[in-house]
Amino acid sequence: MSVERQKLVQRYISRLQGSIRKAVADFLKREEPQSLRFVRVGISPIQVGSLYKLSIKIYHSRPLKLDTINELVRRLRRNIQVTDWYIYAPHANAIRIETTITIDILQGLITSPGTFRI
């Protein structure tokens, strides 16, 4: 892949990360007011083939309801169309939700019109 194309792909991935971050933050602010501190989203290639890791890190100031997290994952699953999602709690006041997506799913998310909604 040329350097120009790599920069273009990275720009699209960055926009998608921002769109997912905003959608997740808006959902959590609506469902759990005053619990959310901030959200980080990362999309990075995995060394094996054409797979990418999507990681959503939720930093909170109060405990979140399990029903809220389950609903968030259900909505993510519906919009990203990946069935295997993993939840980690790496440290206090943080939750990480991850999945592995193929290049085809990533391209579909990048090229879909409008902003990402959950």
C-alpha positions as CSV (number, residue, x, y, z in Angstrom):
1,M,0.0,0.0,0.0
2,S,1.4,3.4,-0.9
3,V,2.1,6.0,1.7
4,E,-0.6,8.3,0.3
5,R,-3.2,5.5,0.6
6,Q,-2.0,4.6,4.1
7,K,-2.5,8.2,5.2
8,L,-6.0,8.3,3.6
9,V,-7.0,5.0,5.3
10,Q,-5.7,6.3,8.7
11,R,-7.7,9.6,8.2
12,Y,-10.9,7.6,7.6
13,I,-10.2,5.3,10.6
14,S,-9.6,8.4,12.8
15,R,-13.0,9.8,11.7
16,L,-14.7,6.5,12.4
17,Q,-13.1,6.4,15.9
18,G,-14.5,9.9,16.6
19,S,-17.9,8.9,15.4
20,I,-18.0,5.7,17.5
21,R,-16.7,7.6,20.5
22,K,-19.4,10.3,20.2
23,A,-22.2,7.7,19.8
24,V,-21.0,5.7,22.8
25,A,-20.6,8.8,25.0
26,D,-24.0,10.2,23.9
27,F,-25.7,6.8,24.8
28,L,-24.0,6.6,28.2
29,K,-24.8,10.2,29.1
30,R,-28.4,9.6,28.2
31,E,-28.7,6.3,30.1
32,E,-26.3,7.0,33.1
33,P,-26.2,10.7,33.7
34,Q,-23.2,11.9,35.7
35,S,-21.5,8.5,35.6
36,L,-19.3,9.0,32.5
37,R,-16.0,10.7,32.6
38,F,-14.8,10.0,29.0
39,V,-14.6,7.4,26.2
40,R,-11.7,6.4,24.1
41,V,-11.9,4.4,20.9
42,G,-9.0,2.6,19.1
43,I,-9.0,0.8,15.8
44,S,-5.6,-0.9,15.2
45,P,-4.5,-3.6,12.8
46,I,-3.6,-7.1,14.1
47,Q,-0.5,-8.6,12.7
48,V,-2.3,-11.6,11.3
49,G,-3.9,-11.0,7.9
50,S,-6.5,-8.3,7.4
51,L,-8.0,-8.2,10.9
52,Y,-8.4,-5.1,13.1
53,K,-9.1,-4.7,16.8
54,L,-11.8,-2.3,17.8
55,S,-11.4,-1.2,21.4
56,I,-13.8,1.0,23.3
57,K,-12.6,2.2,26.7
58,I,-15.2,3.7,29.0
59,Y,-14.0,5.6,32.0
60,H,-16.6,6.3,34.6
61,S,-16.9,8.1,38.0
62,R,-19.8,6.0,39.3
63,P,-20.7,2.3,38.8
64,L,-22.6,1.6,35.6
65,K,-25.7,-0.7,35.5
66,L,-25.0,-4.0,33.9
67,D,-28.2,-3.5,31.9
68,T,-26.7,-0.4,30.4
69,I,-23.5,-2.1,29.3
70,N,-25.5,-5.1,27.9
71,E,-27.7,-2.7,25.9
72,L,-24.6,-0.9,24.6
73,V,-23.0,-4.1,23.5
74,R,-26.3,-5.2,21.9
75,R,-26.5,-2.0,19.9
76,L,-22.8,-2.2,18.9
77,R,-23.4,-5.8,17.8
78,R,-26.4,-4.7,15.7
79,N,-24.5,-1.8,14.0
80,I,-21.1,-3.4,13.5
81,Q,-22.4,-6.9,12.9
82,V,-19.8,-8.8,14.9
83,T,-21.1,-11.4,17.4
84,D,-18.0,-11.9,19.6
85,W,-17.5,-9.0,22.0
86,Y,-15.3,-9.1,25.1
87,I,-15.5,-7.0,28.2
88,Y,-12.6,-6.3,30.4
89,A,-12.2,-4.2,33.6
90,P,-8.4,-3.3,33.5
91,H,-8.6,-1.1,36.6
92,A,-10.9,0.8,38.8
93,N,-13.3,3.1,37.0
94,A,-12.6,1.7,33.5
95,I,-14.4,-0.8,31.3
96,R,-13.0,-2.0,28.0
97,I,-15.2,-3.5,25.3
98,E,-13.3,-5.2,22.4
99,T,-13.9,-7.1,19.2
100,T,-12.0,-8.2,16.1
101,I,-13.3,-7.0,12.8
102,T,-12.4,-7.9,9.3
103,I,-11.2,-5.4,6.7
104,D,-14.5,-5.8,4.9
105,I,-16.5,-4.7,8.0
106,L,-14.1,-1.8,8.5
107,Q,-14.5,-0.7,4.9
108,G,-18.3,-0.9,5.3
109,L,-18.2,1.3,8.4
110,I,-15.9,3.8,6.8
111,T,-17.9,4.1,3.6
112,S,-21.4,4.1,5.2
113,P,-23.1,7.5,4.8
114,G,-23.7,9.7,7.8
115,T,-22.4,9.3,11.3
116,F,-22.2,6.2,13.4
117,R,-25.3,5.8,15.6
118,I,-26.2,3.4,18.4
